[in-house]
């Protein structure tokens, strides 16, 4: 039995472009994000999925819809949401320390202790909670796709997918910092009865500089499709 898990971070949003924490804020894709998602859909056109899962936040749900292009339904799962950043949501990355100062957490942020200790921003969730959601999603996959050889698509968020990778690969939560995903970066994990393998990580198929050969086509893929 094997389960192939294709993971895609959502396409670009205006908040991504502006360098802002989004968390559970329900931001839409911008035009570039939609083009990125369509490019991934073209790249994966020849891949047959047994199921497609996405975060219920619209930037991920819309990315999944554009990838599968109506070929099959998208199952929305709130366990795939990004970490809730509390008071940091809607704040520019550069202003995080200033925002946390009034909560007495500026020094922890500046020193890196905030991340090392897994602290929760006021009004937000902790790394432990994010990891718990990832474990719950992994368990669901095991129950739903535990028979035969299957393949699923999972569309979510950068921080969420990094944590999910640590769970799928049996790594400690701190290892999430090893995994960075570009908007619409593509990662694949294969799980077997006795092991899991990282097949590739953060494959970017929409980069305008490089025509990519799609597994579903014979010709080069031009990411903008124009």
Buried (B, 14 or more C-beta within 10 A) or exposed (E): EBBBBBBBBBBBBBBBEEEBBBBBBEBBBBEBBBBBBBBBBBBBBEBEBBBBBBBBBBBBBBBBBBBBEEEEEBBBBEBBBBBBBBBBBBBBEEEBBEBBEEBEBBEBBEEEEBBEEBBBBBEBBBBEBBBBBBBEBBEEBEEBBEEEEBBBBBBBBBBBBBBBBBBBBEBEBEBBEEBBBBBBBBBBBBBEEEEBEEEEBBBBBBEEEEEBEBEEEEEEBBBEEE
